[in-house]
Amino acid sequence: MKNSFRWLLPARFTVKDTIPPEQKAGGLTSLFAMSGERHLPWSKPEYSVMARKGYMSNPIVYRCVRIISETASAIPKLIYDGAVELDQHPMLDLLSRPNNRQAGNEFFETLIGHLLVSGNAYIERLNIDAMPRELHALRPDRVKVKSDRHGWPETYEYTSGPIKSQHKVSPSGECDVLHLSLFHPLNDNSGFPPLQAALMALDVHNAASKWNKSLLDNSARPSGALVYSSTSGSNLTEEQFSRLKGELEDGYTGASRAGRPMLLEGGLDWKAMGYSPRDMDFVNARAGAARDIALAFGVPPMLLGIPGDNTYSNYQEANRAFTRQTLLPLVHRTLDSFTHWLKPIFGDGLRLAIDEDRVEGLGSEREAVWQRLSNAEFLTEDEKREAVGYSPVERGTST
């Protein structure tokens, strides 16, 4: 404002000459000594942030990723040549022992963990004599996808320290790197992680835990302020203000000094400034954030022990819904990608599939199907076997 009216002043005068310098008042009419944490910004949707603040720091995210990756990797796998199930095959052997460091279940657990945290998973294939011998899961944050002028992936660049390796994509789409990704509506070559959809809920849950920890460090007392008011109208001097501030910081802050009684002089009063957990609906907000995280991953909250969720009538129903709606689609799409990637080498008629008869979460459904088929007298034995995925009974030929 003062610069806007400079042209109204005579030439020999300046704004500095006409406006007296500001002076501090002789004392303070009131003193507020606040305590508490500053506002934390929202997390960014980056792999390192979601890995550290999510999987490595949040128990809900950790358990969601573990329960999906461990259960999905343990699902039995089958291989078919056309309609015939094969007991043994080099492709099945490769998946059961992908490299010298990892067994099949550990490899798939790592692979699905990358897919859930990053939205992307990359597998490198090492060939010897034109045949795949090892499979290695690459860290998603170390892989960079380079596209051609049409937007299609052209090169996968993997960086590990000072070493960079280039993996070209052939015109037919073949590459020694398999890229698994979850659907991303705004990116053609990168997946969208489930945790990013629940990133705000993750921040709320983490902030609630930090707030609870800070409250416990302060002996379960909310933040507040010291208010000085004098009936005589006198104010605190600068020396009194500095001394009181120093005594408050040195004597009453920190976990080791929690619960220490405060001695107040005349005119000083303590005013609580923080909201109580009841006012903030603290418990319900934290549980709601946990349910949002579980919802993003497709894990029923009942399986995580989150209180207040009655979506499913019992644990068995929740486990069956988790298997049908989360595990099987994820494993099916993963095995389909492996089939499409490996069958040009091993044979076009090969197909990887799930042995649903050995999936524990589908036991009740399987028993119901068998019961209905056993009661269907209009079906032959071979038709019943075909309905549940078995081949007809081999019968000897008569001479």
Order of alpha helices (4+ residues) and beta strands (2+ residues): alpha-alpha-beta-beta-alpha-alpha-beta-beta-beta-beta-beta-beta-alpha-alpha-beta-alpha-beta-alpha-alpha-alpha-alpha-alpha-beta-alpha-alpha
